[in-house]
Amino acid sequence: MSNAKKGKPSNMSGKNHTEEAKEKNRKAHLGKPSSRLGKKCSPESIERIRQSQLARNRKGCKIGPMSEETKAKISATKKANPKPSSMLGKKHTQESIEKNRQSNRGKPNPFKGKKHTPETIEKNRQAHLGKPSGMLGKKHTQESKDKMSKSLKDRTARKVKLSLSEESKCYNK
């Protein structure tokens, strides 16, 4: 039985692994499945883990159960002073917009290759039912109509060109 289960402090308490030890440990476990793979926790264990996690703050430090007064104070403080990194109520400058655009350029969309589940599709459908379209009561300008027309013609021309090149591959075999 480990010291942790006996209630004794760990031999590593207050110490850190060296980079070499971390690398050696990583290589030793690389490609091996977790020892918990396929095992399920009992409902009592799940509840104990849940209570343990509830008693920790974001940094992993143990904190006791909070009184309602403490919770109210924390809530009021967060509402009065949002995080400095929060953009709530602020706008990005043109410089920061350009910087973000350049940093994401060439990267695929994070959702690429994924599909919404039928449940998600239905949920989105229900959320948008009865809401008007974003173009309701508006008309496209002649300039935007021309752009859309050109885009569609280009897309169609590319498809035709692609299908012709595939046909020629068939005949050249």
HUJOGI-V851615 format. One record per residue. N is the residue number from 1. PSI is psi in whole degrees, -180 to 180 (999 if undefined). Layout:
N PSI
N PSI
This chain:
1 140
2 160
3 -34
4 -39
5 -25
6 -7
7 7
8 153
9 152
10 154
11 -23
12 7
13 122
14 3
15 164
16 147
17 146
18 164
19 -37
20 -41
21 -40
22 -43
23 -41
24 -43
25 -42
26 -45
27 -34
28 -33
29 -4
30 128
31 -5
32 141
33 158
34 149
35 -17
36 1
37 125
38 -5
39 146
40 148
41 150
42 158
43 -34
44 -42
45 -43
46 -44
47 -40
48 -42
49 -43
50 -46
51 -38
52 -44
53 -35
54 -27
55 12
56 148
57 -175
58 -29
59 2
60 3
61 140
62 136
63 149
64 176
65 137
66 143
67 161
68 -34
69 -44
70 -44
71 -41
72 -40
73 -45
74 -45
75 -45
76 -41
77 -44
78 -37
79 -38
80 -37
81 84
82 160
83 142
84 -28
85 -7
86 137
87 11
88 119
89 7
90 165
91 145
92 145
93 162
94 -35
95 -46
96 -34
97 -46
98 -40
99 -45
100 -41
101 -44
102 -37
103 -28
104 -3
105 133
106 -11
107 140
108 159
109 137
110 -22
111 -1
112 132
113 -2
114 162
115 147
116 142
117 157
118 -34
119 -43
120 -42
121 -45
122 -39
123 -45
124 -41
125 -45
126 -38
127 -30
128 -5
129 135
130 -8
131 139
132 157
133 155
134 -19
135 4
136 125
137 5
138 161
139 146
140 143
141 163
142 -36
143 -46
144 -33
145 -42
146 -42
147 -45
148 -40
149 -46
150 -43
151 -45
152 -42
153 -42
154 -44
155 -44
156 -42
157 -40
158 -42
159 -43
160 -45
161 -42
162 -44
163 -36
164 -40
165 -33
166 -36
167 -41
168 -30
169 -38
170 -42
171 -24
172 -2
173 999
